[in-house]
Amino acid sequence: MESSISGDTIDLYLTDSTSLNLENKHWKKIIDRKQNVTDFLVQDNWLYLAKYNNFSGYTISRLNLDNIHSPEEKIIEWKKGELTEFTASKNAIYLAYYESGTSKFVTIPFADIHTIKSIPITNGNEVTAIFSSSDHKEILFTQQNWNIPPKIWQYDPDSQLIEDSKIIKTDASLFADYESEQKWVKSNDGELIPLTLIHRKGVKLDGSNPTWLFAYGAYGQSEYPYYYDTTRLIWLEKGGIIAIAHVRGGGELGPKWHYDGKGKNKINSVNDFIKCAKYLIDHRYTNSSKLVISGVSAGGIVIGSALARHPELFAAAAITSGMLNMSRLDQIPIGNANFAEFGSPFNKQEFKNLQTIDAYLNLREGINYPPVMLSVGLQDSRVSPWQSAKFAARLGEINHSQNENVFIIANQEDGHFINNFVNMVVFFMWKTNMTD
């Protein structure tokens, strides 16, 4: 579900167009990556910059290329939110972004950069793509939500008219009986965590709904409604609830949201998830015998650690290609490349931090752990399958005298990105006693 354009900051260099064919071109650095620029646009003699700021939001500014030593001119700025679309048409910039969890969609004309116009979108929808051209004033953009299919609209800046482009036909009836909502859950340190819920309209809060809670929370990756997933209906039509915990480590509330869930702060991701699980139980969406959890890859840190710390909250868990033995991060293929994200086992303090989020090490004797399904691709060149095997072996050793199970699905030909959705659905339906 990755949609953010956040990522590595960039350096920008400038040279005269007349020197492009010369053997010894002279490039002058005009933007250093320390300035936190993540994207840019060029229009006439202006360089438009998108950079993350100290408020965990973004600043859009411009620099005069004819006078690169002049101060940048700030155009728009917001706090605590991600930038998801940054593009330009013939005569304007178009931005889609989130501010404190609220979706925004604006246009900024090149002729008057201090006139910022909001473009109305259907209530509850979010802009998930913008299609523009330097040859046309009009743009196309996509609206959708977790339970609303994508539709491409056309926007005319002169008339400010928004019309259905009719490029694609969508059927909104599939999710007509369902709705999505966002809750805010207070974590251990008081931070409010977004929790997305998808369920049948008029759901009864009697604590009996099978609920599937997912989280990822790493690399600044944001979980937004960019994929209209009809496979969710398999769970929803049986009366289930789907929940997405937007834990720290992701990028939903800007760069600081990522920072506060990485390295020494990674335990925040786990705490956020546990609080979201407790919220679902305390507010009677579900109960512990009906709450199942899942995660993939780095999401295994969150799911595995939550399971190890609070097994009493969950009916079952499924982890795919999981990172489950973080104190041995250096022993997996992508280990060294992830030291900056999670910490290095070769640094004493960082090693202690890795032990704290090591799901394997946090499993305890004498605890009744719920059933777990672990899926691996034996050709995984990112996270070695032995991490899941080791976790499974330890669970089996602890639970050997209990009537619970550990399931391992190993696909001989698959790598890191394996699709085990059907098996997870069947597993979770079984463990929550969901009727046929």
Steps between C-alpha positions, in 0.01 A plus 500: 500500500792728471406838357727754657763679293711544812832332506862592450576867470676619187780720369426728206754643255471774241683559173450727201317329212766619256762289679310172486689379194838602634737236628583696814163612630487716810231392744423722799331348802196710590320265741671278756323191633537640851232751403250210507369545145318190377355620167506796260339663195639752251287769339661779294782633717363368827588184688213377719607290797323256732687452826405353835515743788558502876126467569479148349330651200610651170591838359455590133724786391662636188848619402583746220745321270622835368610590851565177687650685797175678574285364784240237420143626486262297715168412333319262735584309815323254725565302817481130578413353165626326190532633144362244257469682164708791366457581132435785257279581203552774243419776743487363856636269766276229645555352845337214688608466859391413852491743787450341842321209341273708272530469122562826307495578127607845376618686191748788490510709179846593375370850427411558865668252732342650810150417380449146621169345394350190659343257255193332648497122518212274589451465873702211634705460181870560453702604195723208409647614166532816291555492121626825350684634197705811435295547181156512663330700774255222581600206718367157583498365852389185676276489807439194712490366853530171684145405405447727197636392159734731306349739249692738272370857495584797275560843647486827300675781692325773300144388576603306815271227370562141607354232273515124472753426225326166433842351425428208729170355613475411865244308698451651844228251588745235623574698814163674522424333833837590653673811628840610623583721794810629675553492873784650704655278765717633783830314524723450805663842469177686422551513122177453304519214249269483195297179480300430183193277530301343214175328589134454421284810547328498837744251648399394851755580767429193709853361503416210271636609161794303354762769442814483289763753609796576271812716537829564324665811644847523345711697251256793505257297288144625534185291496250696292192383301693468175383149427129437476517143622190294429659196665411665831139409428580137585549611860248785511209300362536255787447783747869571553674831561829601335725732701825670395724639775705789360779455753809718523776395265268564208462840337132583546565803720819614333874442535499515880242220505761285330782617727295429814464138392853418386829412669488563874133600463387179329329375817245778438373305198430201723340705778279683250376171359424352841303811595299474177421136580386595850289783357310256280429281800424779748258669258326169435575465134631155583648286776826310537348175372401678178802727441757378246813683386734492201807666353758449229879539492594788736141487621603175661690704760174658614281188478757262648587734787136577579427128504796431730408779742122470511388159371181527705367766261493286188322197357762437229780664302639468147845626404637489147874523425538640849796668668474314830853474640622860486805453723642297208414762241851479357441135404228562238571621144361850549632530855784750453281724286250518785732610778393862444133404529514262797848514654826308478579186702861620505412808707448419869201726561341429163539128564304542824230684304486215248459250782202699624320459165620143440181293493691172538688614811183634662313168488460371857474160660169403655293734282206375296561656159218505244527314167744650252537451125841585355548526122836506324642479153802274500663718233465814713809713434398770750390341826637151551232234563693373802371797699144367471616141554684597816197689632274204419734256675505709815120535500464125452739435787305728735158377390590132469260393776220736402224450247622774269679487168775665299454475125776558246433543130823483301484566125793342319508734200397828662713783632424784739172614347269207540122513488345288770171688535263206450678287758492789749126553448425131555731491804342807658144387426579169668655659807219754550223245439370705210201320345494379140 
